[in-house]
């Protein structure tokens, strides 16, 4: 396969029909082929604790395939067929990958975020019509089992709960203590049958799929939950070929790994980024995956020890989100040898340009920013490994995937945009999902153009003359907090249930650590009273996802509206941008006065004009450098003026 450096290279690969590229028809076959080719190579390495990262469990490809067979065969024994759902609510464990791809080999897998509140877990389990649920058993410092046990009796389709025992990765007195404490503490009774994962699959044949199932490329492999409002959860249906293709195509543009390379995984396995782009993406090319702790990058001591971990395992690639790179700037490389680390990729949220520049300068590791969405399976574009890395752009499109920016009238196509013109991003190709499980959510999800169906991403951007995509905003108003996509209605609708609330509007507040945090504006009903603290407490009880809990509730006399009576959120978002940047600029030594104004730029999206007056004797260029460093953590375009002189 040719190395991609420009759009011309992408187009050259496409000269060969996709059908002649020899891709596997399904995810099981993709893994099986690699296991046959590299049976003794490391496929998966797992360590439980960052402080003891040298103590790991290693599976070869031969072992991975054997356990995948056993897992799928066990699900088949439980009655799982091609249209039945195996859901999992798990942290990052080897068994999580088995639940995903073993679930896809037997039926349809449904990954669920274990950080969700209990009621939301029940909604997703029911929406997927879950037949088998894989989750963890009781374990110190986790509440997953308690949440699951409190709601599973509300899922009438659920027949079997399969428990993964994390204590099996421990040894000595601690393992015995945890297991003994469970015997003394009687857990909640549930209707469904409960079985142990490891012992159950161990009894199954490991050399084949007992079902004899032949999986077609267009059969549904998985349901990935993609947020949405309260009510019917949005479950995106991925076909088997969606996942096989996306993993393969993304690896061509960005990674170009060699068999035997190791990818470090710290991203959650309920999200497509870690599950598909990293897991299946690595295994499609004969690479291994190192899983660092059940909590991933959130695990105790992981970030502080990450350079040592990458050195120890000789990892070649790792992937993250902007918050990770911000945190790693504060971790000295020390004597860790990072010479094997060839690159890192960033997605899920906008990457601040200055942050990317500082990270690469400090570590010598290039960041390839990309773009993707669940409805596009996972990855849709990425900066090319062998080409120009354009900071601020999310790269070139995948091979065989078409994209365009367009002018829409609501969801009706008007025309395609010219190069450099901002429009709504549309996707068409083998990675575009098969639609949501509930047809209610498919309204407006696609745009018809000359008889073809294009995915309406809801993202705004422009394509430059060289084919690079520059995102400028979000038509669908998502708030992205540490990689979590938060639909504002997840905040607004629950607050509307408060008797004093007349109108709500949730927006993102720029945050240097997690990208954005939710803030909600509230307009009260005439004659009604409520405090911000009271409304915040109400929200904390009513909102089902922790990431969606607002950091602040602001009460306004009147929420701004458009001429047709729709909430005008740009004004509220700009207020948040101005406040955050103003506070950061105030901290810079030498600033005696400043003015910050956020506005909309047709090419760049939101842009902040920052005008600064300095103390006498301060060099304007040095001040501009200090300001850029202070604002590096924010994915907001800034234009600086120092003492009346433009600094851009």
N, C-alpha and C positions, 0 to 999 in steps of 0.2 A: 504494500500500500504506500502510495506517495505521501511525502510529508507536506502538510498544508501550511502555507505561509501567506497566501493571498486568496481572494475570491476566485481568481482564475484557477487555482489549484482545486478548489471545491468543485468548480464546473468541470474540470478535467476528469475527476473521479466519476462524475455523473454521466460521462460519456459511455460508461459501462452500465447497462441496465441493472437496477437493484437486484432483480431476480438472479443475476449471475454472480452476485457477491458471495453466495454460499452461506448466508446467515441461517442459523437454526430456526425452525418454525415455532419453537416455544422455549420458555425459560428452563424447563427441565432438560431439554435436549442440549441447550447451550452449555449448561454446567456439565452434563454427561460427556460431551465431546472433549471438553478441556480435561476432565478427569482421566479419560482414556489416553490423552496425549501426554499428560504430565502427572501420572499417578502418585509419584513419590515426592512431588514438590509441595511446599507449605501453602495451603489454601487459606487457613484461618488460624490466627494466634489470639489468645484472650488472656488478659491478666485482670485480676479482681480489684487490686488496690494500687494506687499510684506510688505509694511509699515502698511497695514490694513489686515493682514492675518487672523485675527479672524473673519472677515466679509466674510462669505462664503455661497454659494448655495449648498444644499445637496439634492441628489436624492437617494431614496431607489431603490432597485432592481425592485420593482413594478412600480415606476415612470420611471426608465430607460427602461424597456420593453415596457411600454405604449408609450413613446416617440420614441422608435425604430420602433414600429408598425406604428406610425403616419408618421415618416420620410419615411419609405419604401412605405407606401401607397401614400404619396404625389408624390414620384418619379414615382410610377406606374401610377398615374393620368397624369403625364407629358409624358407618353408614354414609360417609361423605361421598357424594357424587359430583359430576362436573358442574352442576348448578347450585350446589350447597356451599354455605359460607363457613369458613374457619376464621374467626376473629382472634387477634391477639392483643393483649394489653401487657406489654413487657418493656423492661429497660433493655439496654444493649447487652445481649448475651449471645453465645453461639446458638442457643436454642431459638433465639428470635429469628435468625436467618432460616433455621429449619422450619419454623412455623410459617414463615413467608413462602419460601419456595417449595417446601413440602406441602403446604396448603394449596399452592397453585398447581402442583402435580396431581393432587387428589380432587380439588374443587376450586373454590375462589377464596383468596386470602383477603382479609380486611384488617389492616394495621390501625390501631387506635392509640392515641396519645395517653399515656398513663397519668399525666399531670392534670387531665380534665377532671371536673367535679363529677360526683357519682350520678347525678341526674342526667348529665350530658352523656356519660358513658352508656347509660340505659337507652337513651334516644338513638345513639349510633348502633348499638347492638340490635335494637329492634328494626331500625331502618335497613340493616343488612340481612335481617332474618337469620341471625347467627344460629348455627346448629352445634358447633363446637367452639369453645373458648379456651385459649391458652393464656395463662397468666402466672404470676408468681404466687407462691405460698407466703404465709406470714414470715416476715424477716425484719430484724431491727432497723429502725430509722426509715421504714417505708410504710405507707398507708394504702398501698395499691390493693392488697387483698381485702382490707376492711371496706374500701369503697366498692369493690367488685361484689363482695358478699352481700352488701346492703341492697343491691339492685338486681342481681341475677334472677331472682324469682319473679321479676317484672318482665322477663324476656321469655314469652311462651314457646318460642321455637328452640330454645337452648336445651340440649339434651345432656351434654357432657362438658365438664370443666377439667382441663388438663393443667396441673400445677407444676411449674418449674421450681425446684428447690435450690436457691442460690447457695445454701449452706454446703452443698456438695462440692463447691469450689474452695471450701476451707479445709483445714486439717487440724488435728490435735484437739486440745481441750475446748477451744472456742467452738468448733463444729459440734462437739458433744453437748456443750452447754446450750447452744441455740436449739438443737433438736430436742433436748430434754425439757426446755422451757415450753415448747409447743405442746408436749404431752401433758404438762401440768395445767396449761391454760386452754380451756375449752373454747373453741372458736364458734362463730355463728353457724347455725344449721341452714343448709340450702337444699332446694328441691333437686337440683341436677346432680348427677353422679360425678364424683371427684376421683381422678386417677393421677398418678405420678408420671410425669413426662418421661424421665430417663429410664425408669424400669419398664414402662409400657412399650417404648419403641425398641428396647433391647430384645424383646421377644419376637420381633418381626424379621422377615427375610431382608437381607441387606444387598442382594445382588440384582434386584429387578423391581419393577412396579407390579405387584400382584394383580392389580386391576387390569393390566394389559391395555390401559388407556392410551389411545393415540390422540394427541392434543393438536387441534388445528390452530393455525396462526391467528385466526380471528376470534377464537374462543376467549371469553372473559377470564383474565388471570387474577385480577384484584379489584377491590374497591378502596380507594384512598379518600379519606375524609378531608375536605378542603374548606372547612370553616362554613360560614354562612350565618343566617339569622336563626333565631329561636324557631322551633317548629320542626319541619322536615330537614334532617341533616343532608348536606350535599355530599353524595358519594360518587366520585369520579370513577368510571369504569375503564380500566386499562385492559387492552387485549394482550395476549402473549407476545404478538409481534411488535406491538407498541413498545414493550419493555426490552425485548431483544434488540430491536433496531436502535432505540434511544441510547442504550448502554454502549453499543458498538460505535454509533456515529459520534457520540460525544468524546469517546476515547481517541478517535482518529484526529479530531481537531486539536484537542488540548493535551492529551496525555502521551500517546505514542509509547506506552510502556513496553518493556521486554519481559518475556516469561521469567519468573523468578523475582521480579520487583515486588516491593511491599508497599501497599497503601495504608496509611494510618487513618482509622475511623474514630472520630469523636463526636460525630453528628448523630442525632437520634434515628432509630430504625423504624419509627412510625411515620417518618417523612420520606418522600421519594428520593431526596438528595442522597441520603446515606444508604437507603435500601436498594435503590436501582443504580444510580450513577456510580456509586462507590462499590457496592457489593457485586452486582451482576456485571458492572463495567470492568472490574478487576478480573473476575473469574472468566469473562469472555476471552481475555487475552493471556491467561496463564499466570496472572499475578496473585499475590496473597493479600489478605486483609488483616491488619492488627487492630483488634477491638480493645480500646483502653478504658476499662472500668464500666460497670453497668450505667453510670450516669454520664458517660462520655466526657466532653470537655467540662461539664459541670461537676465532675467527680472531685472529691477532696484531694488537693495536691497535684492534679493533672496538669494544669497550666504551669505551675511553678516548676514541674519536672519535665515538661514536654520536650525541651531540647535534649535532655539526657535520654528520654525514651526513644526519640527519633534516632539518636546516635546508637543506642544499644541494639535496636532492631534493624538498623541500616535501612530505614524507610526511604523511599525515593519520592513519595508524593504524600501530601496531606491536604485536606479540604476543610474549609471553615466558613464562617460568616464574619462580617466586619467587626463585631464585638470581640471575637477571638483575637484578631490582629491588633486591636487596640490594647487588649490585655497583655499580649506578648511583647509589646514595646517596652513594658516594664520588667521583663524577665531577661536578665543578661544571658548571652549565649555561653559565656564562661569557657570552659575547656571542652565543651561538647563538639564533636566532629560532625558538621552538617554537610560535608562534601558530597554525600550521596543524595541529599535532598535536592531534587532538580527543579521543583516548582510546587506552588500551592494554588488552589483554586478558591474563588470566593463567589458566593451566590446567596439567594434567599432575601437579600436586602441590599440597597445601594451602598457601594463602597466609596467612602470619601477619597477624593484624589490625593490629597495631602497625606492621608493616613497610608495609602498604598505606597506612595513615594518614600515616606519615612521608614516603613517596614522593610522594603526592599533594600534601601540604603544601609539599614542597621544589620540586616541578616544576610544579605546577598542572595535572598530567595525571591524570584519573581512571582508576583500574584497575577494569575489569569482570572480576571473578572468575567463572569458569565451571566446568563439569564435563563430562567426556566419557570415553569409553572406546572402544577399537578395536571391540568388539562392537556398539557403538552408532554405528558408522561413524566418528564423530569427536566432535562437540559434542552434548551432551544438554540443557544448560541454561546460562544466563548471566544475570548481572545486567543489567537493561534500561538501555539508554543514556539513555532519556528518563524513566525512572522512578527510584525510590529505590534507591540502591546500598547494600545492607545488607552491611557488612563482616563477614566470617565466614560468610556464606551464599554459595551458588554459583548463586543466581538463580532465575529462572522457567524453566519447561520450554519447549521449542521448540513452535511451533504444530504441530498435528496429531500430536504425540507425546504419548502418555499415560504417566503414571507413577504409582506408588503405593508406599507403604511397607507391608510386610506381616509378619505373624508366620508363620514357616515351621517345620515339623517336618522337619528335614534339608532335603530339596528339595520337600516336600509343603506346599501352601498350607493354612493354618489359617484366617486371617482377615486383613482389612485393618486397618491401625492407625488410631487416632483422630488428629486433628490434634495435633501436638506430641509424639506417642508415637513412640519410636525403633523402627524395624524395618528389614528388608532392603529395599533399593531395587529395584523391578521396573520395567522399561520395555516399552512396546508401541507400535509405530508404524513408519512408512516407513523410519526409519533403523536399525532393528534388523537385524543382519546375518543372512545365510542359514545360519549355523552354521559350524562348523569343517570344514576339508577332510577331516580324518580323524574319522570318527564316534566314535572312542574318546573324544575330548574333549567331545563333546556331552552326555555323561552329566551331568546336574545343571545344565547351562547354561540350561535353560528350565524354567518352572513353568507347569503347566496350571491355568487358572482358568475355569470355566464354558465349557470347550471352546476357549478361546483360549490361545495360547502367549505367555507373557511372558518377557522376558530377566531372568534372575537375575544382577544386577550383582555380587553379593557385597559390596556396600558398604552400610554402615549409616547411617541418617540419619532425619531427621524433617522433615515438611512443616508449616510454620506456617499460620495461618489465611488468610494472603494468598497462599499458593502458593509461597513461597520454600523452597528446599531447604537444610537444614543437615546437612552430613555429620558423623558422630560417630565413625566408625571403619571398619574393614575386616574383614568376615567372613572374607575369603580371605587375610588376613595378608600382603599384598604389602608389600614394602619399596620406597619410592619415592625414588630417588637422582637428583637433578637432572633429574627428568622420566622417568627410566628405571624401568619397572616390573620389580621383581625378585621372582620367586617364591622363597621361602625354600628350597624343595627344590633349586633350582639350586646352593645352597651346601651344604645338608645331605647330599644324596645322594653327591656326590663325596667328601666327608670321611668318609662311612661306609665307603668303600673302604680307609681306612687300617686296618691290622691291629690297632691298639691302641684303636680307637674303638668304643664300645658304643652311644652315643646322641648325637644332635646336635640343636640348636635354634637357628636363626638369627632374629634380630630386628633391627629398625631402631634406630639410636642417633640421637637428634635432632642435627642439624647446621645451624648458622646459614648455611653457604654452599650446601649442596646439599640441604637438607631432612632427609635421613636418610642414614646410612651403615650398611652391614651389619656386625653383630657376631655371632659364632657361639659358642654355649656347647657344651662337649663333656664327656661323661661317658666315662671310660675303662673298658675291660674289666677285671675283677678280675685283679690281678697284673701288668697291663701298664703300661708307662711311656711317656710321650711329653711333650715340652715344648710350650708354646704356640708358640714360634718354629718348631719342627719341623712342627707341624700347619699353621701359616700358610704355610710354604714348600710343603708338600704341596698345600694348597688352591690356591695360585697356579699349580701345574702342572696341576691337574685341572679347574679351573672354566673354562668356555668363554667367559664374558662378562666383560670387564674391570670393568664397573660392579658386577658381583656379587662381586668379590673382597672378602673381609671385611677390615675395618680391624684387627680384633683377634680372637684366639681365646682364650676363657676356659675353663679346665678346672675343673669342679665335681666334688665327691664324688658328688653325685646331682642330676640335673636334676629340677626339680619336676614332679610328675604330678598329674592329676586323680584322682578316686576310681575312675574306670574305666581308669586307666592311660595316659591321653593326656597328652602334654607340655603343661604349663600355661604358655603363653608370656606372658600378661599380667604375671606376676610378674617375668619376665626383662626385659620391655620397661620396666616401671615402675622397675626398678633402673637402667636406662640413663637414663631421664628424670630421675630424682632426682640421679644423678651429674652430668649435664650442667648442669642448672639450679643445682645447688649450687655448681659451679665458677664459673658466671657471676655469681651473687649475691655470692660471696666477693670479686669484683673491685670491687664498688661501694664507694666511700669512705664511711666512717661505720658500716658493718655490723660489729658486734662478736660476734654469735652468730646462728645461723639453724637452721631445721629445715625440710626439704623432704620431703613425702610425696606420692607419686603414687597415684591411685586411679581407679576407674571411676565416672563420673557418667552416669546413665541418659539425660540429655538432651544432654550435651556430649561424651561419650566420655571419653578420658583427661583428668584434671584434676590439677594439682599445687597442693597447699596449701603456701604458702611463708610461714613465720613468721620475722620478723626483729626483732632487738633492736639498737637503734642507740646510738651514742656520745651522751653527754649534749649537748643543745643542737641536735641534728639535727631539723629539722621533719619530722614523719611524712609529710605530703603531698608534700614535696619528695623524700623518700626513695622514696615510691611511684612518683613520676614517673621517678626515676633507675632504679628496678628495672624498670619497664615498658620503658624505653629499652634496658636491658641485655638484656632477654629478647625484644626485638622480632623477632629473626630466627627464633624457634622457633614452630612451629605447634602449640603445646600450650597449652591453656587454663590460666591461673594465677589463683589467689585469693590476694591479698596481705593479710597482717596485719603491721602495724608497731607495735611496742611495745604489743601487745595490742589494737590498734584495727584493725578490718576496713577495707580501703581500696577495696572494690568498691561 
